[in-house]
Amino acid sequence: MSKASTRQKGHSILSVPDRYIVLDLETTGLDPRWDEIIEVSCLKIVNGKQADSFHSYIQPQPFCDDDGQQHFVDTFITALTGITDDILKDAPCFESVAPELFRYLDGAVIVGHNVNFDINFLYDNFMSILQQPLQNDFVDTMRIARIVMPELPHHRLKDLCKIFSIDTNLHRATNDCMATQEILANLQKIANEKGIDLAAYRPHHDVNLSALTGDANLNDPSHPLYGKNVVFTGKLQRFLRKDAAQIVCNIGGHCENNVTKKTNFLVIGSFDGNPLVKGGKSSKMKKAKELILSGQDLQVLSETVFYDMVNDCL
């Protein structure tokens, strides 16, 4: 049984209390099973004002390149985040930071953009190191944006920063926290102007993954996969590929056969025993990496993270 299926996390909520913590992580990849945290930042907000903060770089396990040189992050992550080996060489490991960070969060509501990603990383790391689950309730500003501004083609952090004229250098944890806090304030203002009661909002449906019927009424415009183009690669372990694709279609997304400039999500299954895959990466994965570096709105998800997204975001 996967970690994603056994996590006992807090609840995804839309009402924001007077006190909360804005959180952002930078990581070496998208899957908590084999990727690591390299930066964590928190802003403690009380009545709309920053009251305190927490920040630390985190040193991941080193690896060696083809020339035998040791690194903490690869060139792709450095290009994306600006975090280098030199920044991480004297940083503490997560084991050293975990007790203080867990105390800092201390049951507070956590706010973040696409925050389920960050919650999963912290949950698995806290369980591994402290044997304590992270059970804080959390608010996802991406989901709020989808509810109050459904007309936007994209709801990424950088898109909302542009719309709200927020000038910041993204993909650094503290900057992303500050941008998220400003975005939240703007989204709350828009919700009030439109008469949208976020505290009372409920999705249109509950999706039963074991009994999908292809009912278009299952569409949920607030879901991260709604209106997005999804591609699958590798052999899925939990469903046949066509059944996983039906999940996407029921939510309101679209599926494609190949990675293109329209692709938003690439879901990766297993390549065990596939002689056509070299170096552990399919042609779709290589194409996705090229598009991400060129600025494409594309995220690579493991099969586990895909199912976690479906379960947690509905």
Secondary structure, 3 states (H helix, E strand, C coil): CCHHHHCCCCCEECCCCCEEEEEEEEECCCCCCCCCEEEEEEEEEECCEEEEEEEEECCCCCEECCCCCEECCCHHHHHHHCCCHHHHCCCCCHHHHHHHHHHHHCCCCEEECCHHHHHHHHHHHHHHHHCCCCCCCEEEHHHHHHHHCCCCCCCCHHHHHHHCCCCCCCCCHHHHHHHHHHHHHHHHHHHHHHCCCHHHCCCCCCCCCCCCCCCHHHCCCCCCCCCCEEEEECECCCCCHHHHHHHHHHHCCEEECCCCCCCCEEEECECCCCCCCECCECHHHHHHHHHHHCCCCCEEEEHHHHHHHHHHHC
